[in-house]
Amino acid sequence: MISKIKTLFFNKMFFSSLALFVFFGCASQESLNRFNTLYYDHSPQEAYDFAKKEIKGDKDGKNLLWEIQAGVSAFSVADYKDSVSILENAEIAFNKNHEENIASKAVKNTGAVLLNDNVKNYEGYYYEGALINYYKALDSLALDDKSKARVEFNRANDRQRRAKEFYEKEIKKATEEAQQDKNMQKVDKEKTKNEIDKILSSEYSNLDRYGAYDGFVNPLISYVSGLYFSLEGDSKGIDLLKEAYGVDKNKFIGEDMLIFQNRKQLKNKYTWVIIEDGKSPIKKEVSFKFPIITSDGVYYFGLALPQLVDGESFYDSFVLKDASAKNPEAYQFEPLVILDGVIANEFKKELPYIMTRAIISATTKVIVQGTLNKNVSPLAGLAMGIFTAATTAADTRITSVFPHKVWLNRIENNTASDKIIIEGNDGKKLFELDLMDCSKTSKQPEPEMKNPEENPQENAMKQQTQDISGKICKNSNNIVYLRTTKNNIIFKSILGEKQ
């Protein structure tokens, strides 16, 4: 009788847990898919509204992933104050995770061991932490708060430097601690390591192509902050430009270093155009039949791991043309960063830890199943087997609001005419940039309103995502930002001296 009660209780507990896991796991991925559809196929405003609801829907207030999604999409729709506020919360969550050494702490997370890493809070990568500060800096420039922008650029670069220490020390330490797990002590580590190496070499060899990003430097952050500091006359700007140039040897960065080292050239005014294109990598699940070699024999079980899927470009190239010239010369944009490489670099560093945790989870389930078979009933062991199969899943959560590739160009204002055209694939006109003489005006030109009879707030939002023209001052240094989605071109004047 007691044995029967035990079996009934076990079955109820495990199948209830299984149902909850399947529901929340599916809901999480569906939410990410929905956000991607809204942001890239419809409008960033709809995606922003959706992301805010996802934050509110998290009753535990542990919503780093959605705070990043919402914060960056708020920047896209020019809701700069809200963007700063949301990204502040994201930074607090990120800092807390890493100050508590969440990697080592996760080794002792019983729920994650018995289920999988999807039950843990989203921890965040260092590249995401640096980009949180980067977008806060852009928000601050848009709000004309230069002192705040300086602080955020400094934090972004400092976070990149700390990433190396984190992966060399903390992740290594966490992996070693995981290897000491009591269930791992029953595993033949040498033979298991050989099996792991086979998987790494066969399934993750694509990560080796991004060797340029091994130093944890995202040249987008180094470059834009270096450009800003250089324009402000801060000598640290040159060092940051050198850091960015060291990653991909972008010719415009090399020329910028010469410009800022020769202060006479700064009497001329320039406009830098930065284009964020496409969408960053996603994760998919890959499954293996993996042998656990123990003193009791060899056990084959399913192992599910995350794999990066390459990001997507919307345009293969961009050119800048002087619209007033009879035979306008096309000035090619140069790639500044492939964000896939920045992401792949950190992902590769975490892989041994991810695999070790997956093996601990599988080993624990194998041992529990054997114990239930022996001490409860074969039916309980069967239930555990079903539970194991259903909960063997990879953590495929990842922020999806970032671009795939960032492009760079620069023009000297006094050699250009009053209208510049930016084209994409096959000469497709994407954007017109009007360079105006602002010496006789009181402020920097506002974007043109195409439909003044509409609601002003609604019209301003449409301007951010649908108009294909923008205006800047010809007699000031400018940093212009464009963001492409499948159906929209988002324009922003990040920096431009007000006259």
QUICORBEL-V790974 format. One record per residue. OMEGA is omega in whole degrees, -180 to 180 (* if undefined). Layout:
OMEGA ; OMEGA
//
This chain:
-179 ; 179 ; 180 ; 179 ; 178 ; -179 ; 180 ; -180 ; -180 ; -179 ; -179 ; -178 ; -175 ; -179 ; 174 ; 178 ; -180 ; -180 ; 179 ; -179 ; -179 ; -179 ; -176 ; 178 ; 179 ; -178 ; -180 ; -179 ; 178 ; 179 ; 178 ; 178 ; 180 ; 179 ; -179 ; 179 ; -179 ; -174 ; -172 ; -177 ; -177 ; 180 ; 177 ; 180 ; 178 ; 179 ; 178 ; 179 ; -180 ; -179 ; 178 ; 178 ; 178 ; 177 ; -179 ; -179 ; 179 ; -175 ; -179 ; -179 ; -180 ; -166 ; -176 ; -177 ; -176 ; 174 ; 176 ; 180 ; -178 ; -177 ; -180 ; 178 ; 174 ; 175 ; -179 ; -177 ; 174 ; 174 ; -168 ; -179 ; 177 ; 179 ; 179 ; -178 ; -179 ; -180 ; 172 ; 179 ; 178 ; 180 ; 178 ; 180 ; -180 ; -179 ; 180 ; 179 ; -173 ; 174 ; 180 ; -177 ; -174 ; 179 ; 179 ; -179 ; -177 ; 179 ; -177 ; -178 ; -175 ; -179 ; 180 ; 179 ; -178 ; 177 ; 172 ; -171 ; 178 ; -179 ; 178 ; 171 ; 178 ; -172 ; -178 ; 174 ; 178 ; 178 ; 177 ; 178 ; 179 ; 180 ; 173 ; -180 ; 179 ; -179 ; 173 ; 177 ; 178 ; 175 ; -177 ; 176 ; 178 ; 178 ; 179 ; 177 ; -174 ; -180 ; 177 ; 179 ; 179 ; -180 ; -176 ; 176 ; 178 ; 179 ; -180 ; -179 ; 178 ; -180 ; 177 ; -180 ; -179 ; -179 ; -179 ; 180 ; -179 ; -176 ; 179 ; -175 ; -171 ; 180 ; 176 ; 179 ; -179 ; 179 ; 178 ; 178 ; 179 ; 179 ; -180 ; 178 ; -174 ; 179 ; 177 ; 179 ; -180 ; -176 ; 173 ; -171 ; -177 ; 179 ; 178 ; 178 ; 178 ; 178 ; 178 ; -179 ; 178 ; 180 ; -179 ; -177 ; -176 ; -173 ; -175 ; 180 ; 180 ; -179 ; -176 ; -176 ; -177 ; -177 ; -178 ; -175 ; -178 ; -177 ; 179 ; 178 ; 171 ; -174 ; 175 ; -178 ; -180 ; -176 ; -175 ; 177 ; 177 ; 177 ; -180 ; -179 ; 180 ; 177 ; 178 ; 179 ; 180 ; -175 ; 180 ; -180 ; -179 ; 179 ; 179 ; 176 ; 177 ; 179 ; 179 ; -179 ; -179 ; -178 ; -173 ; 176 ; 178 ; -173 ; 180 ; 178 ; 177 ; 179 ; 178 ; 180 ; 178 ; 179 ; -175 ; 175 ; 176 ; -171 ; -180 ; -179 ; -179 ; 173 ; 174 ; 179 ; -176 ; 172 ; 176 ; -179 ; -179 ; -180 ; 171 ; -175 ; 172 ; 179 ; -173 ; -177 ; 170 ; 176 ; 171 ; 179 ; 172 ; -175 ; -179 ; 165 ; -171 ; 179 ; 169 ; -180 ; -179 ; 178 ; -180 ; -179 ; -180 ; 179 ; 178 ; -179 ; 179 ; 177 ; -180 ; -178 ; 176 ; 176 ; 178 ; 173 ; -175 ; 175 ; -174 ; 173 ; 172 ; 178 ; -178 ; -178 ; 176 ; 175 ; 179 ; -178 ; 173 ; -171 ; -174 ; -180 ; -179 ; 176 ; -173 ; 178 ; -179 ; 177 ; -175 ; 169 ; 177 ; 177 ; 177 ; 178 ; 166 ; -173 ; 176 ; -179 ; 178 ; -179 ; -178 ; -179 ; 179 ; -180 ; 180 ; 180 ; -178 ; -173 ; 180 ; 179 ; 179 ; -178 ; 179 ; 179 ; 179 ; 179 ; 176 ; -180 ; -179 ; 180 ; 179 ; -179 ; 177 ; -179 ; 179 ; -180 ; 178 ; 179 ; 179 ; 177 ; -174 ; -170 ; -180 ; 178 ; 175 ; 179 ; 177 ; 177 ; 177 ; 178 ; 179 ; 177 ; 178 ; 179 ; -180 ; -179 ; -176 ; -176 ; 175 ; -175 ; 179 ; 175 ; -177 ; 177 ; 177 ; 176 ; -173 ; -174 ; -176 ; -179 ; 174 ; -176 ; 178 ; -176 ; -175 ; 171 ; -179 ; 176 ; 173 ; -169 ; -174 ; 175 ; -179 ; 176 ; -175 ; -179 ; 178 ; 179 ; 175 ; -178 ; 175 ; -176 ; 173 ; 176 ; 180 ; 180 ; -179 ; -170 ; 173 ; 180 ; 179 ; 176 ; -174 ; 174 ; -176 ; -176 ; -179 ; 179 ; -176 ; -178 ; 178 ; -177 ; 176 ; 176 ; -179 ; 176 ; -176 ; -176 ; -174 ; -179 ; -179 ; 175 ; -175 ; -179 ; 179 ; -180 ; 178 ; 179 ; 178 ; 179 ; -177 ; -170 ; -172 ; -178 ; -180 ; 177 ; 177 ; -177 ; 176 ; 179 ; 179 ; -176 ; 174 ; 172 ; -175 ; 167 ; -178 ; -177 ; 172 ; 175 ; 178 ; 162 ; -177 ; -174 ; -176 ; 169 ; -178 ; -178 ; 174 ; 170 ; -174 ; -179 ; 177 ; -177 ; 177 ; -176 ; *
//
